Each structure stands twice: as structure tokens, then as C-alpha cells.
Amino acid sequence: MQDILQREPKTSPDPSQREGSLARSIEQQTAKLPSDVFLWAALGSMAGSLILTIAGAQKKANFIGQWAPSLLILGLYNKMVKLHGSDSV
């Protein structure tokens, strides 16, 4: 695997496609959050959905339960930005 990464051509990003100041400032602020916050929030939405399902509020349970994938993707994005940065070369 390391050999493949070394052979891959390294290109510098086009300066016209760099992140804007708003995206950069949002990433700087969210980078302060630990990545497991998103995991716990996703698990909390699943638990909340289960509780609402048991209580008989099916529509609310579906609404809350659908937050989990979005929270997990946000956590993944947060982790990737921390490790690689949005404009890294």
C-alpha cells in the first residue's frame, strides 16, 4: 500500500479552487470539537428514535432517527479536515 501511495502523482491544487474564507473559518471552529461528539450525537439520535418508537410517536421517531447518518458523515468530514486539511498540498 505504501508503494502505491509513493507512486501516485502529487499535483498541487489550482489556486482558483481553494476554500473560501467562510469554509475555512467554519472548519477552524469545528476542528475544536472532538470527533467522538458526532458519534455520540448519532447514537443519541438512534436512542431517541427508539424511545419515541416505543412511545408510539412513529413520525417523530423516523425524523429523529434520520439524523444519525448525517451526524456520522459530519464526524467523518471533521476527522478528515483535522488530519488532512481542506487545502493541503
N, C-alpha and C positions, 0 to 999 in steps of 0.2 A: 504494500500500500504506500509506503514512504517513497518507493521508487517512482510510482505513478505521479505522486504529488510533485516530485522534483522535476519530472519531465514535462509537466503541464506548463504551457507558455504563460508567462506573467505579463499582463498588459496593464498599463496604468489607465485609470478611469478618465473618461473625457471630462474636462473641466466644466463643460456646459451641462453635464448630467449630475453634478454634485448636489447633495442635500441642501435644502433651503434653511434659512436661519430658524424658522418655526420648528421644522422637524428636528433640527439639531438641538434646540433648547428643550423640546419635549423629551428627546432621548436622554439628555443630560439629567433631567429631573427623574424620569422613570428608572434610570440606571441606579438611582439611590435606593430603590426598592429591592429587597431580596427576591430572587426568582421564586422562592417557595411561597410567597404571598399569593401568587397567581394559582399555584397548585391548591393551596388551602381554600381559596375562594371558589375554585371549581368544585372541590369536594363539598364545600358548604352548600353550593347550589344544588348538588346532587342530593344531599341530605335534606335540604329544604323541600326539594321536589318530592322526595319520598314521604316526608311528613304531610305535605299537602295532599298527596295521593291517598294516604291512609285516612286523612280527614275528609276526603270526598270532594275536594276542590280540584278537579282534574284539569280544568283550563289553566288555572294558576300554576299547578304543578308542571304542566308542559312548558309554560312560559319560563318559569324559574329554571327548569331542567335544561333548557336550551342555551343557557348562559355558559354551561361548562365547556363546550368546545371552544367558544370564543375566548374564554379566560385562559385556557390551555395554550391556544395559539398566541395570545398576547404574552404569556410567560415564555414561550419559545422565542418569540421575537426579541423580548427583553434580554434573554440569555445570549442570543446571537449578537445583539448590539454590544453587550458587555464584552464578549470575547473577541469580536472581530471589528467592531465599529461600523458605522454606516458608510463612511467614506474612506475606509482603509485601503492602502495601496497593496 
